[in-house]
Amino acid sequence: MSLTRREFAATGTALALTGSVGALATAPGAVAAPRETGGRGYGPLLDDPAGLLALPAGFSYRVLTHAGVTRLDTGEFTPDRHDGTAAFPGPRGVTLLVNNHELKGPRARWANPVPLADGLVYDPAAAGGCTVVEVRRDGRTAEWVGIAGTSTNCAGGATPWGTWLTCEENSDRAGENGMTRDHGYVFEVDPCDRRANRDPRPVKAFGRFDHEAVVIDPRRGHAYLTEDASGPNGLFYRWVPPHGFRHGRGRLRTLADDAGVLQAPRCFDSGGRFVDDLSRATRTGTVLGVDWVDVPDRDASAVPVREQFGDDAVTRGRKLEGMWWADGGAYLVSSYARAESPGTPHDGQVWFYDPRRRTLTLKVLLGVNADPGADGALDGPDNITVSPYGGLVIAEDGAGVQHLFGATDSGRTYPIARNDLNDSEFAGVVFSPDGGTLYACIQRPGILLAVTGPWHRAPRR
């Protein structure tokens, strides 16, 4: 049962929005300093002789796709700008990876846009979309188009029924930037059935805004969505399905454009005081109660969704990024927040939303990275996944050196990988269905990697 505002305040479990910065905590309940990476977890990162990916001793990687180098089954090159990725079990031991391509604007802007595959195109002017990568037991791969003609496909999210929701982090209207159709939507892609992806239809019930990520509550059927936007900051949304609706393959295509209710959060602390931005929280363990406020015009016909609310009506978040459903709730990232928290600035948060208690709990807080060029300095969390070996694995999209890093349940942070190629962000971090392989992308130029090694739950200390 959800807590009311009065009940939440009476529990005394919420913490004040004050405290020290520079702590890193991760699910469940861990606390550590953000620089405690060297020599922990799997050990220090070793320079890659090939100049691509530094890994701990005993680990290795393989390039699965490379923009402009590898080819799709139709002969075109793999598209540029890899981003959100999900892994699904396929037949006969095959792993199916759905990989977003964050390509914004007209196709002529990009050397390798997503090919306009017959029957799979939403807007022929748009460069983005996603591809499906088949990884076979013997290591061979194949790649084909899942959807094309979409824009700025970012994090997205997997569904409990085995499909991918690809999100447009761009809300251009038809006629803007060369587009011929409205953008800013979520589309469903089935990695197992190419026919199901024909005639792409946006899930307009999920709203039209700069979508980043989405997860589905498998018990209640609610969808949770993040918006990466500023001026004003974006929102964390909840979509409540209409009465009697049942999720499943292809069911989202049947929804009316105004089906269900799209809502934004209004958060309050233990004293019942309204919190205008998640970035105000500066102590791990902070708990906020959440009320949900209906969105007036989800398709943003005249005013962007996030601007339909006054600053005292909803709680915003700085750079709301990746999400992952686990432990009965949604983990969600809010990145840099130096301007929002001038007294105690920080470079990233991970929150956990508990739908049963209707609370948000701050699990991760990264202090300001004073030396982004130093190996081991962390900032700008983006895509995340919950590791089968405990804690979170986080893709860094910050300044300077870029890492994949993790944090154990006991709070020790540790390096997993370092981009030795360039200063591009990591993205698309996800484990294989059997937990033996970690997949991740270097966004520019667009490289999908498979990392294997002696994965284990790091011992507590």
LOTOR-797649 format. One record per residue (C-alpha): x, y, z; residue number from 1. Coordinates in Angstrom, 1 decimal. Example, Ala and Ser with C-alpha at 12.3 -4.5 7.8 and 13.67 -1.06 7.14 Angstrom:
BEGIN
{east=12.3&north=-4.5&up=7.8&num=1}
{east=13.7&north=-1.1&up=7.1&num=2}
end
This chain:
BEGIN
{east=0.0&north=0.0&up=0.0&num=1}
{east=1.4&north=3.4&up=-0.9&num=2}
{east=2.1&north=6.0&up=1.8&num=3}
{east=0.1&north=9.2&up=2.0&num=4}
{east=2.0&north=12.4&up=2.6&num=5}
{east=1.0&north=12.4&up=6.3&num=6}
{east=1.9&north=8.8&up=6.8&num=7}
{east=5.3&north=9.2&up=5.1&num=8}
{east=6.1&north=12.2&up=7.4&num=9}
{east=5.1&north=10.2&up=10.5&num=10}
{east=7.4&north=7.3&up=9.8&num=11}
{east=10.5&north=9.3&up=10.5&num=12}
{east=12.4&north=7.2&up=7.9&num=13}
{east=13.1&north=10.0&up=5.5&num=14}
{east=16.3&north=12.0&up=5.7&num=15}
{east=16.8&north=15.7&up=5.4&num=16}
{east=18.2&north=17.1&up=2.1&num=17}
{east=21.5&north=18.0&up=3.6&num=18}
{east=24.8&north=16.2&up=4.2&num=19}
{east=28.2&north=15.4&up=2.9&num=20}
{east=28.9&north=15.2&up=-0.8&num=21}
{east=31.5&north=12.8&up=-2.4&num=22}
{east=30.0&north=9.5&up=-1.2&num=23}
{east=29.0&north=6.8&up=-3.6&num=24}
{east=26.4&north=4.3&up=-2.5&num=25}
{east=24.8&north=1.6&up=-4.6&num=26}
{east=22.0&north=-0.9&up=-4.3&num=27}
{east=21.5&north=-2.3&up=-1.8&num=28}
{east=22.7&north=0.1&up=0.9&num=29}
{east=26.3&north=0.4&up=0.1&num=30}
{east=28.5&north=3.5&up=0.8&num=31}
{east=32.0&north=4.3&up=-0.4&num=32}
{east=34.2&north=7.1&up=-1.7&num=33}
{east=34.1&north=7.6&up=-5.4&num=34}
{east=37.9&north=7.4&up=-5.9&num=35}
{east=38.3&north=4.0&up=-4.3&num=36}
{east=38.8&north=2.2&up=-7.5&num=37}
{east=42.4&north=1.3&up=-7.9&num=38}
{east=43.3&north=-2.3&up=-7.0&num=39}
{east=39.9&north=-3.4&up=-5.9&num=40}
{east=37.1&north=-5.5&up=-7.4&num=41}
{east=38.8&north=-7.3&up=-10.3&num=42}
{east=42.1&north=-5.4&up=-10.0&num=43}
{east=43.7&north=-2.5&up=-11.8&num=44}
{east=43.0&north=-1.9&up=-15.5&num=45}
{east=45.7&north=-2.9&up=-17.9&num=46}
{east=46.5&north=-0.8&up=-21.0&num=47}
{east=45.2&north=-2.4&up=-24.2&num=48}
{east=48.0&north=-3.0&up=-26.8&num=49}
{east=45.3&north=-2.5&up=-29.5&num=50}
{east=44.4&north=0.9&up=-28.0&num=51}
{east=40.7&north=0.2&up=-27.6&num=52}
{east=39.6&north=-1.2&up=-24.2&num=53}
{east=41.6&north=-1.5&up=-20.9&num=54}
{east=40.4&north=-4.4&up=-18.7&num=55}
{east=41.6&north=-6.2&up=-15.5&num=56}
{east=43.9&north=-9.2&up=-15.8&num=57}
{east=42.1&north=-12.3&up=-16.9&num=58}
{east=39.4&north=-10.4&up=-18.9&num=59}
{east=39.2&north=-10.1&up=-22.7&num=60}
{east=36.9&north=-8.4&up=-25.2&num=61}
{east=35.6&north=-9.0&up=-28.7&num=62}
{east=34.3&north=-6.5&up=-31.2&num=63}
{east=30.8&north=-7.5&up=-32.3&num=64}
{east=29.9&north=-4.5&up=-34.5&num=65}
{east=31.8&north=-1.4&up=-35.6&num=66}
{east=30.2&north=1.5&up=-37.4&num=67}
{east=31.5&north=1.8&up=-41.0&num=68}
{east=33.4&north=-1.4&up=-40.7&num=69}
{east=31.1&north=-4.4&up=-40.1&num=70}
{east=28.1&north=-4.9&up=-42.3&num=71}
{east=24.4&north=-5.8&up=-41.9&num=72}
{east=22.9&north=-8.8&up=-43.6&num=73}
{east=21.9&north=-6.6&up=-46.6&num=74}
{east=25.4&north=-5.4&up=-47.2&num=75}
{east=25.2&north=-1.9&up=-45.7&num=76}
{east=27.6&north=-0.8&up=-43.0&num=77}
{east=26.7&north=-1.0&up=-39.3&num=78}
{east=25.2&north=2.4&up=-38.4&num=79}
{east=27.0&north=5.1&up=-36.3&num=80}
{east=26.6&north=6.1&up=-32.7&num=81}
{east=25.7&north=3.0&up=-30.7&num=82}
{east=23.7&north=3.6&up=-27.5&num=83}
{east=21.2&north=1.7&up=-25.4&num=84}
{east=21.3&north=-2.1&up=-25.7&num=85}
{east=19.3&north=-5.1&up=-24.4&num=86}
{east=20.1&north=-8.8&up=-24.5&num=87}
{east=17.5&north=-11.5&up=-25.1&num=88}
{east=17.8&north=-15.3&up=-25.3&num=89}
{east=17.2&north=-16.7&up=-28.7&num=90}
{east=16.7&north=-20.2&up=-30.1&num=91}
{east=19.5&north=-22.8&up=-29.9&num=92}
{east=21.7&north=-20.8&up=-27.6&num=93}
{east=21.7&north=-17.6&up=-29.6&num=94}
{east=21.8&north=-14.3&up=-27.9&num=95}
{east=19.9&north=-11.4&up=-29.5&num=96}
{east=21.1&north=-7.9&up=-28.9&num=97}
{east=19.0&north=-4.9&up=-29.8&num=98}
{east=21.3&north=-1.8&up=-30.2&num=99}
{east=20.1&north=1.8&up=-30.5&num=100}
{east=21.8&north=4.3&up=-32.8&num=101}
{east=21.6&north=7.8&up=-31.4&num=102}
{east=21.5&north=9.7&up=-34.7&num=103}
{east=19.8&north=13.1&up=-34.7&num=104}
{east=18.6&north=15.0&up=-37.7&num=105}
{east=18.5&north=14.3&up=-41.4&num=106}
{east=20.2&north=11.3&up=-42.9&num=107}
{east=22.7&north=13.3&up=-45.0&num=108}
{east=24.4&north=14.4&up=-41.7&num=109}
{east=25.7&north=10.9&up=-41.0&num=110}
{east=28.2&north=8.7&up=-42.8&num=111}
{east=26.3&north=5.6&up=-41.8&num=112}
{east=22.6&north=6.2&up=-41.0&num=113}
{east=20.3&north=3.2&up=-40.1&num=114}
{east=19.4&north=1.8&up=-43.6&num=115}
{east=15.8&north=2.3&up=-44.7&num=116}
{east=14.8&north=-1.3&up=-44.6&num=117}
{east=11.6&north=-2.1&up=-46.5&num=118}
{east=8.6&north=-1.9&up=-44.3&num=119}
{east=10.5&north=-0.9&up=-41.2&num=120}
{east=10.7&north=2.9&up=-41.7&num=121}
{east=8.8&north=5.5&up=-39.7&num=122}
{east=10.1&north=8.7&up=-41.2&num=123}
{east=12.4&north=8.3&up=-44.3&num=124}
{east=14.1&north=11.7&up=-43.5&num=125}
{east=15.4&north=10.5&up=-40.1&num=126}
{east=18.8&north=8.9&up=-39.6&num=127}
{east=18.2&north=6.9&up=-36.4&num=128}
{east=16.8&north=3.6&up=-35.3&num=129}
{east=18.1&north=0.3&up=-34.0&num=130}
{east=19.6&north=-2.9&up=-35.2&num=131}
{east=19.4&north=-6.5&up=-34.0&num=132}
{east=22.7&north=-8.4&up=-33.5&num=133}
{east=22.6&north=-12.2&up=-33.4&num=134}
{east=25.5&north=-13.7&up=-31.5&num=135}
{east=25.7&north=-17.5&up=-32.1&num=136}
{east=27.3&north=-20.1&up=-29.9&num=137}
{east=30.3&north=-20.4&up=-32.2&num=138}
{east=30.9&north=-16.7&up=-32.0&num=139}
{east=29.6&north=-15.8&up=-35.4&num=140}
{east=27.4&north=-12.7&up=-35.7&num=141}
{east=24.7&north=-11.3&up=-37.9&num=142}
{east=23.1&north=-7.9&up=-37.9&num=143}
{east=19.9&north=-6.5&up=-39.3&num=144}
{east=17.6&north=-3.5&up=-39.0&num=145}
{east=14.9&north=-3.5&up=-36.3&num=146}
{east=13.5&north=-0.1&up=-37.0&num=147}
{east=14.6&north=2.8&up=-39.2&num=148}
{east=13.6&north=6.4&up=-39.7&num=149}
{east=13.5&north=7.4&up=-36.1&num=150}
{east=15.6&north=10.1&up=-34.3&num=151}
{east=18.2&north=10.1&up=-31.6&num=152}
{east=17.4&north=6.7&up=-30.3&num=153}
{east=18.9&north=6.7&up=-26.8&num=154}
{east=18.7&north=4.3&up=-23.8&num=155}
{east=15.3&north=2.6&up=-24.2&num=156}
{east=14.4&north=-0.5&up=-22.2&num=157}
{east=13.6&north=-4.2&up=-22.3&num=158}
{east=10.0&north=-5.4&up=-21.6&num=159}
{east=9.1&north=-8.4&up=-19.4&num=160}
{east=7.6&north=-10.1&up=-22.4&num=161}
{east=10.9&north=-10.0&up=-24.4&num=162}
{east=10.8&north=-7.0&up=-26.6&num=163}
{east=12.7&north=-3.7&up=-26.8&num=164}
{east=11.3&north=-0.2&up=-26.3&num=165}
{east=13.4&north=2.2&up=-28.3&num=166}
{east=13.2&north=5.9&up=-27.2&num=167}
{east=13.6&north=9.0&up=-29.3&num=168}
{east=15.5&north=11.6&up=-27.3&num=169}
{east=14.4&north=14.3&up=-29.8&num=170}
{east=11.0&north=15.9&up=-30.2&num=171}
{east=11.2&north=17.6&up=-33.6&num=172}
{east=7.9&north=18.1&up=-35.3&num=173}
{east=7.3&north=17.5&up=-39.0&num=174}
{east=8.9&north=20.3&up=-40.9&num=175}
{east=11.7&north=20.9&up=-38.3&num=176}
{east=15.3&north=19.9&up=-39.1&num=177}
{east=14.1&north=18.2&up=-42.3&num=178}
{east=11.8&north=15.7&up=-40.6&num=179}
{east=8.6&north=14.6&up=-42.4&num=180}
{east=6.8&north=13.3&up=-39.3&num=181}
{east=6.5&north=14.2&up=-35.6&num=182}
{east=9.2&north=12.7&up=-33.3&num=183}
{east=9.6&north=12.3&up=-29.5&num=184}
{east=8.0&north=8.9&up=-29.1&num=185}
{east=8.7&north=5.3&up=-27.9&num=186}
{east=8.5&north=2.4&up=-30.4&num=187}
{east=8.4&north=-1.3&up=-29.7&num=188}
{east=10.8&north=-3.7&up=-31.5&num=189}
{east=10.6&north=-7.4&up=-31.4&num=190}
{east=14.1&north=-9.0&up=-31.7&num=191}
{east=12.6&north=-12.5&up=-32.4&num=192}
{east=10.0&north=-11.7&up=-35.1&num=193}
{east=11.0&north=-9.3&up=-37.9&num=194}
{east=7.4&north=-9.3&up=-39.2&num=195}
{east=6.1&north=-7.8&up=-36.0&num=196}
{east=8.3&north=-4.7&up=-36.6&num=197}
{east=6.7&north=-3.8&up=-40.0&num=198}
{east=4.8&north=-0.6&up=-40.3&num=199}
{east=6.3&north=1.1&up=-37.2&num=200}
{east=3.8&north=2.8&up=-34.9&num=201}
{east=4.7&north=5.1&up=-32.0&num=202}
{east=3.3&north=4.4&up=-28.6&num=203}
{east=1.7&north=7.8&up=-28.3&num=204}
{east=0.1&north=6.9&up=-25.0&num=205}
{east=3.7&north=7.2&up=-23.5&num=206}
{east=3.8&north=10.9&up=-24.5&num=207}
{east=5.9&north=13.0&up=-26.9&num=208}
{east=9.0&north=14.4&up=-25.3&num=209}
{east=12.8&north=13.9&up=-25.2&num=210}
{east=12.7&north=10.2&up=-24.1&num=211}
{east=15.7&north=8.7&up=-22.5&num=212}
{east=14.8&north=5.3&up=-21.0&num=213}
{east=11.8&north=3.2&up=-20.0&num=214}
{east=11.0&north=0.3&up=-17.8&num=215}
{east=7.8&north=-1.7&up=-17.2&num=216}
{east=6.6&north=-2.8&up=-13.8&num=217}
{east=5.8&north=-6.5&up=-14.5&num=218}
{east=3.3&north=-6.7&up=-11.6&num=219}
{east=1.3&north=-3.6&up=-12.0&num=220}
{east=1.8&north=-2.9&up=-15.7&num=221}
{east=2.9&north=0.7&up=-15.1&num=222}
{east=5.6&north=2.2&up=-17.4&num=223}
{east=8.2&north=4.5&up=-16.0&num=224}
{east=10.0&north=6.9&up=-18.3&num=225}
{east=12.9&north=9.4&up=-18.0&num=226}
{east=13.3&north=12.6&up=-19.9&num=227}
{east=16.8&north=14.0&up=-20.6&num=228}
{east=16.1&north=17.7&up=-21.1&num=229}
{east=16.9&north=21.1&up=-19.6&num=230}
{east=15.5&north=24.6&up=-19.4&num=231}
{east=13.5&north=23.5&up=-17.4&num=232}
{east=14.9&north=20.2&up=-16.3&num=233}
{east=13.2&north=17.0&up=-17.4&num=234}
{east=10.8&north=14.8&up=-15.5&num=235}
{east=10.4&north=11.2&up=-14.3&num=236}
{east=7.1&north=9.9&up=-15.7&num=237}
{east=4.7&north=7.1&up=-14.8&num=238}
{east=2.2&north=5.7&up=-17.3&num=239}
{east=-0.8&north=4.0&up=-15.7&num=240}
{east=-2.5&north=1.6&up=-18.2&num=241}
{east=-6.3&north=1.7&up=-18.8&num=242}
{east=-8.5&north=-0.6&up=-16.8&num=243}
{east=-8.4&north=-4.2&up=-18.2&num=244}
{east=-5.3&north=-3.7&up=-20.4&num=245}
{east=-2.9&north=-6.6&up=-20.4&num=246}
{east=0.7&north=-6.3&up=-21.6&num=247}
{east=2.2&north=-8.7&up=-24.1&num=248}
{east=3.8&north=-9.0&up=-27.5&num=249}
{east=2.3&north=-6.5&up=-29.9&num=250}
{east=-0.3&north=-5.2&up=-27.4&num=251}
{east=1.2&north=-1.7&up=-27.1&num=252}
{east=0.4&north=-1.1&up=-30.8&num=253}
{east=-3.3&north=-1.6&up=-30.0&num=254}
{east=-3.4&north=1.3&up=-27.5&num=255}
{east=-5.3&north=4.5&up=-28.3&num=256}
{east=-3.1&north=7.6&up=-28.4&num=257}
{east=-4.8&north=8.8&up=-25.1&num=258}
{east=-4.9&north=5.4&up=-23.4&num=259}
{east=-4.2&north=5.3&up=-19.7&num=260}
{east=-2.8&north=8.3&up=-17.8&num=261}
{east=0.6&north=9.8&up=-18.1&num=262}
{east=1.8&north=11.4&up=-14.8&num=263}
{east=4.8&north=13.4&up=-13.4&num=264}
{east=6.1&north=13.2&up=-9.8&num=265}
{east=5.6&north=15.7&up=-7.0&num=266}
{east=8.0&north=14.8&up=-4.2&num=267}
{east=8.2&north=15.8&up=-0.6&num=268}
{east=10.5&north=15.2&up=2.4&num=269}
{east=9.8&north=13.8&up=5.8&num=270}
{east=8.4&north=17.2&up=6.9&num=271}
{east=6.0&north=17.3&up=4.1&num=272}
{east=8.0&north=20.0&up=2.3&num=273}
{east=7.9&north=20.1&up=-1.5&num=274}
{east=11.2&north=19.3&up=-3.3&num=275}
{east=11.5&north=21.0&up=-6.6&num=276}
{east=14.4&north=19.0&up=-8.0&num=277}
{east=16.0&north=15.6&up=-7.2&num=278}
{east=19.4&north=17.3&up=-7.4&num=279}
{east=18.7&north=19.0&up=-4.0&num=280}
{east=19.4&north=15.7&up=-2.3&num=281}
{east=23.0&north=15.6&up=-1.1&num=282}
{east=23.1&north=12.5&up=1.2&num=283}
{east=22.8&north=8.9&up=0.2&num=284}
{east=19.8&north=7.3&up=1.9&num=285}
{east=17.6&north=10.3&up=1.4&num=286}
{east=14.0&north=9.1&up=1.0&num=287}
{east=11.3&north=11.2&up=-0.7&num=288}
{east=7.6&north=10.5&up=-0.8&num=289}
{east=6.0&north=10.7&up=-4.3&num=290}
{east=2.6&north=12.0&up=-5.4&num=291}
{east=1.7&north=11.7&up=-9.1&num=292}
{east=0.2&north=14.6&up=-11.1&num=293}
{east=-1.6&north=14.0&up=-14.4&num=294}
{east=0.0&north=15.4&up=-17.6&num=295}
{east=-2.4&north=17.8&up=-19.3&num=296}
{east=-1.4&north=17.3&up=-22.9&num=297}
{east=0.9&north=14.3&up=-23.3&num=298}
{east=1.4&north=14.9&up=-27.1&num=299}
{east=2.7&north=18.4&up=-26.4&num=300}
{east=0.5&north=19.9&up=-29.2&num=301}
{east=1.3&north=23.4&up=-28.1&num=302}
{east=3.7&north=23.3&up=-25.2&num=303}
{east=6.4&north=20.8&up=-24.3&num=304}
{east=5.2&north=18.4&up=-21.6&num=305}
{east=7.7&north=19.4&up=-19.0&num=306}
{east=6.7&north=23.1&up=-19.5&num=307}
{east=3.1&north=22.4&up=-18.8&num=308}
{east=3.8&north=22.5&up=-15.1&num=309}
{east=4.8&north=25.4&up=-12.9&num=310}
{east=8.0&north=25.0&up=-10.9&num=311}
{east=6.0&north=24.5&up=-7.7&num=312}
{east=3.9&north=21.7&up=-9.2&num=313}
{east=6.3&north=18.9&up=-10.0&num=314}
{east=9.8&north=17.6&up=-9.1&num=315}
{east=12.3&north=17.8&up=-11.9&num=316}
{east=15.7&north=16.1&up=-12.3&num=317}
{east=19.0&north=17.1&up=-13.9&num=318}
{east=19.8&north=14.9&up=-17.0&num=319}
{east=17.5&north=12.0&up=-16.2&num=320}
{east=19.2&north=9.1&up=-18.0&num=321}
{east=19.2&north=5.3&up=-17.8&num=322}
{east=16.9&north=3.0&up=-15.9&num=323}
{east=16.8&north=-0.6&up=-14.9&num=324}
{east=14.0&north=-2.6&up=-13.3&num=325}
{east=15.2&north=-4.9&up=-10.4&num=326}
{east=14.4&north=-5.6&up=-6.7&num=327}
{east=10.8&north=-4.7&up=-7.2&num=328}
{east=11.4&north=-1.2&up=-8.5&num=329}
{east=13.1&north=1.1&up=-10.9&num=330}
{east=16.7&north=2.4&up=-10.6&num=331}
{east=17.1&north=5.7&up=-12.4&num=332}
{east=20.0&north=8.0&up=-13.1&num=333}
{east=20.1&north=11.8&up=-12.6&num=334}
{east=23.5&north=13.1&up=-13.9&num=335}
{east=25.4&north=16.3&up=-13.4&num=336}
{east=23.8&north=18.8&up=-11.0&num=337}
{east=26.4&north=21.5&up=-10.2&num=338}
{east=24.1&north=24.4&up=-11.0&num=339}
{east=21.2&north=23.0&up=-9.1&num=340}
{east=23.2&north=22.3&up=-6.0&num=341}
{east=25.7&north=25.2&up=-5.8&num=342}
{east=26.4&north=24.7&up=-2.0&num=343}
{east=27.1&north=21.0&up=-2.3&num=344}
{east=27.4&north=20.3&up=-6.0&num=345}
{east=27.7&north=16.8&up=-7.3&num=346}
{east=28.2&north=14.9&up=-10.6&num=347}
{east=25.5&north=12.3&up=-10.6&num=348}
{east=22.9&north=10.3&up=-8.7&num=349}
{east=21.1&north=7.0&up=-8.9&num=350}
{east=17.7&north=6.8&up=-7.3&num=351}
{east=15.5&north=3.8&up=-6.5&num=352}
{east=11.7&north=4.1&up=-6.9&num=353}
{east=9.7&north=1.7&up=-4.8&num=354}
{east=6.2&north=1.5&up=-6.3&num=355}
{east=4.8&north=-0.3&up=-3.3&num=356}
{east=5.8&north=2.4&up=-0.8&num=357}
{east=5.7&north=5.2&up=-3.5&num=358}
{east=9.1&north=6.5&up=-2.4&num=359}
{east=12.4&north=7.5&up=-4.1&num=360}
{east=15.6&north=6.6&up=-2.2&num=361}
{east=19.0&north=8.1&up=-3.2&num=362}
{east=21.4&north=5.1&up=-3.7&num=363}
{east=24.3&north=6.7&up=-5.5&num=364}
{east=25.8&north=10.2&up=-5.2&num=365}
{east=29.0&north=11.1&up=-7.0&num=366}
{east=31.0&north=14.1&up=-5.8&num=367}
{east=32.4&north=16.7&up=-8.2&num=368}
{east=35.2&north=15.2&up=-10.3&num=369}
{east=38.0&north=17.7&up=-9.8&num=370}
{east=40.4&north=15.8&up=-12.2&num=371}
{east=38.4&north=14.2&up=-15.1&num=372}
{east=41.7&north=13.4&up=-16.9&num=373}
{east=42.8&north=11.0&up=-14.1&num=374}
{east=42.2&north=7.3&up=-14.5&num=375}
{east=39.7&north=6.2&up=-11.8&num=376}
{east=38.0&north=9.6&up=-11.5&num=377}
{east=34.3&north=9.1&up=-12.0&num=378}
{east=31.5&north=11.4&up=-13.1&num=379}
{east=28.4&north=11.5&up=-15.3&num=380}
{east=26.6&north=8.2&up=-14.7&num=381}
{east=24.4&north=7.3&up=-17.7&num=382}
{east=23.3&north=3.8&up=-18.8&num=383}
{east=23.1&north=1.4&up=-15.9&num=384}
{east=22.4&north=-2.3&up=-15.2&num=385}
{east=22.0&north=-4.3&up=-12.1&num=386}
{east=24.7&north=-7.0&up=-12.1&num=387}
{east=23.9&north=-10.6&up=-11.5&num=388}
{east=27.1&north=-10.5&up=-9.3&num=389}
{east=25.7&north=-7.8&up=-7.0&num=390}
{east=25.4&north=-4.1&up=-7.1&num=391}
{east=25.3&north=-1.9&up=-10.2&num=392}
{east=27.4&north=-1.6&up=-13.3&num=393}
{east=27.4&north=2.0&up=-14.6&num=394}
{east=28.5&north=3.5&up=-18.0&num=395}
{east=30.3&north=6.8&up=-17.6&num=396}
{east=29.4&north=9.8&up=-19.8&num=397}
{east=31.4&north=12.5&up=-18.2&num=398}
{east=34.5&north=14.6&up=-18.8&num=399}
{east=37.9&north=13.2&up=-19.5&num=400}
{east=38.6&north=9.5&up=-19.2&num=401}
{east=35.6&north=7.3&up=-19.7&num=402}
{east=34.9&north=4.1&up=-17.7&num=403}
{east=32.6&north=1.2&up=-17.0&num=404}
{east=32.6&north=0.9&up=-13.3&num=405}
{east=30.7&north=-1.0&up=-10.6&num=406}
{east=30.0&north=-0.9&up=-6.9&num=407}
{east=29.6&north=-3.9&up=-4.6&num=408}
{east=26.8&north=-4.4&up=-2.1&num=409}
{east=29.3&north=-3.6&up=0.6&num=410}
{east=30.2&north=-0.3&up=-1.0&num=411}
{east=33.6&north=-0.8&up=-2.7&num=412}
{east=33.7&north=0.7&up=-6.2&num=413}
{east=35.8&north=-0.9&up=-8.8&num=414}
{east=36.9&north=-0.4&up=-12.4&num=415}
{east=35.6&north=-2.8&up=-15.1&num=416}
{east=36.9&north=-1.1&up=-18.3&num=417}
{east=38.4&north=2.1&up=-19.6&num=418}
{east=38.0&north=3.6&up=-23.1&num=419}
{east=41.5&north=3.7&up=-24.5&num=420}
{east=40.4&north=4.7&up=-28.0&num=421}
{east=39.0&north=8.2&up=-27.4&num=422}
{east=36.9&north=10.3&up=-25.0&num=423}
{east=33.6&north=8.9&up=-26.1&num=424}
{east=31.0&north=7.8&up=-23.5&num=425}
{east=30.2&north=4.2&up=-22.8&num=426}
{east=26.6&north=3.1&up=-23.3&num=427}
{east=24.4&north=0.0&up=-23.7&num=428}
{east=25.7&north=-1.8&up=-20.7&num=429}
{east=24.0&north=-5.2&up=-20.2&num=430}
{east=24.8&north=-8.7&up=-19.2&num=431}
{east=24.0&north=-11.7&up=-21.4&num=432}
{east=21.0&north=-13.8&up=-20.2&num=433}
{east=23.4&north=-16.4&up=-18.7&num=434}
{east=25.4&north=-13.7&up=-17.0&num=435}
{east=28.7&north=-14.8&up=-18.6&num=436}
{east=29.2&north=-11.8&up=-20.9&num=437}
{east=29.0&north=-8.1&up=-20.3&num=438}
{east=28.0&north=-6.2&up=-23.5&num=439}
{east=28.8&north=-2.5&up=-23.8&num=440}
{east=29.2&north=0.2&up=-26.4&num=441}
{east=31.6&north=2.9&up=-27.1&num=442}
{east=29.2&north=5.4&up=-28.6&num=443}
{east=31.6&north=7.2&up=-31.1&num=444}
{east=32.1&north=6.0&up=-33.7&num=445}
{east=29.9&north=3.2&up=-32.6&num=446}
{east=31.5&north=-0.1&up=-31.3&num=447}
{east=29.6&north=-3.0&up=-29.6&num=448}
{east=31.9&north=-5.0&up=-27.4&num=449}
{east=31.5&north=-8.4&up=-25.6&num=450}
{east=33.6&north=-8.6&up=-22.4&num=451}
{east=34.3&north=-12.0&up=-20.7&num=452}
{east=36.3&north=-13.0&up=-17.7&num=453}
{east=36.2&north=-14.4&up=-14.2&num=454}
{east=33.0&north=-12.7&up=-13.1&num=455}
{east=32.2&north=-13.2&up=-9.4&num=456}
{east=30.7&north=-11.4&up=-6.5&num=457}
{east=33.5&north=-9.4&up=-4.9&num=458}
{east=34.2&north=-10.4&up=-1.3&num=459}
{east=33.1&north=-8.0&up=1.5&num=460}
{east=35.8&north=-6.2&up=3.4&num=461}
end
